[in-house]
Amino acid sequence: MEQPTIEQEVAELRARVRVLEDIEEIRRLRMLYHQHVNIGAFHRVADLYTDDAEFVMGDVAQGRGRAEI
């Protein structure tokens, strides 16, 4: 079995780091979402979504885009 090149190893490590960074960003967004909801800062919740986001909370609430969210 052939040893991977340094370039291949670096590429694999970069990909693995990217996954970990993505996971951490999702954790950060969840934390901010819950903080804003818990203190009633609903106007800040919309800032966590993308411009084309869709929010659905069963029959209670729904919206498309930041303005509706």
C-alpha positions as CSV (number, residue, x, y, z in Angstrom):
1,M,0.0,0.0,0.0
2,E,1.3,3.4,-1.0
3,Q,1.9,6.1,1.5
4,P,-0.1,9.3,0.9
5,T,1.9,12.3,-0.2
6,I,2.3,15.3,2.1
7,E,-0.1,17.2,-0.2
8,Q,-2.7,14.5,0.1
9,E,-2.4,14.5,3.9
10,V,-2.6,18.3,4.1
11,A,-5.7,18.2,1.9
12,E,-7.3,15.6,4.1
13,L,-6.5,17.5,7.3
14,R,-7.9,20.7,5.8
15,A,-11.1,18.9,5.0
16,R,-11.3,17.5,8.5
17,V,-10.7,20.9,10.1
18,R,-13.4,22.4,7.9
19,V,-15.9,19.9,9.2
20,L,-14.9,20.7,12.8
21,E,-15.2,24.4,12.1
22,D,-18.6,23.9,10.5
23,I,-19.8,21.9,13.6
24,E,-18.6,24.7,15.9
25,E,-20.3,27.3,13.8
26,I,-23.6,25.4,14.1
27,R,-23.1,25.1,17.9
28,R,-22.5,28.8,18.1
29,L,-25.6,29.6,16.0
30,R,-27.8,27.3,18.2
31,M,-26.4,29.0,21.4
32,L,-27.2,32.4,20.0
33,Y,-30.6,31.4,18.9
34,H,-31.5,30.0,22.3
35,Q,-30.0,33.1,24.1
36,H,-32.1,35.4,22.0
37,V,-35.3,33.4,22.4
38,N,-34.8,33.0,26.2
39,I,-34.4,36.8,26.7
40,G,-37.2,37.6,24.3
41,A,-34.9,39.3,21.8
42,F,-36.9,37.9,18.8
43,H,-35.7,40.8,16.6
44,R,-32.2,39.3,16.9
45,V,-33.3,35.8,15.9
46,A,-33.9,36.8,12.3
47,D,-30.3,38.0,12.0
48,L,-29.2,34.4,12.4
49,Y,-31.0,33.3,9.3
50,T,-30.0,33.6,5.6
51,D,-31.9,35.9,3.3
52,D,-33.7,33.0,1.7
53,A,-34.4,31.0,4.9
54,E,-37.7,29.4,5.7
55,F,-38.9,29.1,9.3
56,V,-41.7,26.7,10.2
57,M,-42.9,26.1,13.8
58,G,-45.8,23.8,13.1
59,D,-49.1,25.7,13.0
60,V,-47.8,28.3,15.4
61,A,-45.5,30.4,13.1
62,Q,-43.8,30.4,9.8
63,G,-42.0,32.8,7.5
64,R,-39.7,33.1,4.5
65,G,-36.7,35.4,4.5
66,R,-35.5,37.6,7.4
67,A,-38.3,40.2,7.1
68,E,-41.0,37.5,7.8
69,I,-38.9,35.6,10.3
